[in-house]
Amino acid sequence: MEIKESSFKVIIKPNSKSSEIIGFDEDKDAYMIKIKARPENNKANIELIRFLSKALGKSVKIRSGFKSREKIIATAAK
């Protein structure tokens, strides 16, 4: 996956069968991502960070939207 921005928006669908990027929503300017983990006890956020770090090859963190399906992600060079 090639994302050049230092921050970008994602919309997650937790409790899915697998973790994967399913597309890009042009209207919301956000990547659509399925996450295998449940949205309880911060599990979906942890899985999202793990998944995106591996997919991008960079360190990532959630900048905003910890309790929302819409999140702003910030990347850092690895």
C-alpha positions as CSV (number, residue, x, y, z in Angstrom):
1,M,0.0,0.0,0.0
2,E,1.4,3.4,-1.0
3,I,0.3,6.4,1.1
4,K,2.5,9.4,0.9
5,E,0.7,11.7,3.3
6,S,2.0,12.1,6.8
7,S,-1.7,11.9,8.1
8,F,-4.8,10.4,6.5
9,K,-8.3,9.5,7.4
10,V,-9.6,5.9,7.8
11,I,-13.1,4.4,8.4
12,I,-12.9,1.1,10.1
13,K,-15.3,-1.8,10.2
14,P,-14.4,-3.8,13.4
15,N,-15.3,-7.4,14.1
16,S,-14.7,-8.5,10.5
17,K,-13.5,-11.9,9.3
18,S,-10.0,-10.5,8.4
19,S,-8.1,-7.3,8.5
20,E,-7.8,-5.7,5.1
21,I,-8.1,-2.5,3.1
22,I,-11.3,-2.6,1.1
23,G,-11.2,0.7,-0.8
24,F,-11.2,4.5,-0.7
25,D,-14.3,6.6,0.0
26,E,-14.0,9.7,-2.3
27,D,-16.8,11.6,-0.5
28,K,-15.2,11.3,2.9
29,D,-11.6,11.2,1.6
30,A,-10.9,8.2,3.7
31,Y,-9.5,4.7,3.3
32,M,-12.0,1.9,4.2
33,I,-10.5,-0.8,6.4
34,K,-11.9,-4.0,7.8
35,I,-10.4,-5.0,11.2
36,K,-10.7,-8.4,12.7
37,A,-10.7,-7.3,16.3
38,R,-13.8,-6.4,18.3
39,P,-14.3,-2.7,19.2
40,E,-14.0,-3.3,23.0
41,N,-11.1,-2.6,25.4
42,N,-9.2,-0.8,22.7
43,K,-8.6,-4.1,20.8
44,A,-9.7,-2.7,17.4
45,N,-7.4,0.4,17.7
46,I,-4.5,-1.9,18.6
47,E,-5.2,-4.2,15.7
48,L,-5.5,-1.1,13.3
49,I,-2.1,0.2,14.4
50,R,-0.5,-3.2,14.0
51,F,-2.1,-3.8,10.6
52,L,-1.3,-0.3,9.2
53,S,2.3,-0.4,10.5
54,K,2.9,-3.7,8.7
55,A,1.1,-2.6,5.5
56,L,2.9,0.7,5.3
57,G,6.3,-0.3,6.7
58,K,6.1,2.7,9.0
59,S,5.3,3.5,12.5
60,V,1.7,4.8,12.8
61,K,-0.4,6.2,15.6
62,I,-4.1,7.3,16.0
63,R,-4.2,11.1,16.2
64,S,-7.9,11.4,16.7
65,G,-11.1,9.3,16.7
66,F,-10.2,6.7,19.4
67,K,-13.8,5.9,20.1
68,S,-15.1,6.5,16.6
69,R,-15.1,4.4,13.4
70,E,-13.6,7.4,11.6
71,K,-10.0,8.1,12.7
72,I,-7.1,10.3,11.7
73,I,-3.8,8.3,11.4
74,A,-0.4,9.9,11.6
75,T,2.7,8.2,10.2
76,A,6.4,8.5,11.0
77,A,9.4,7.3,9.0
78,K,10.8,4.0,10.2
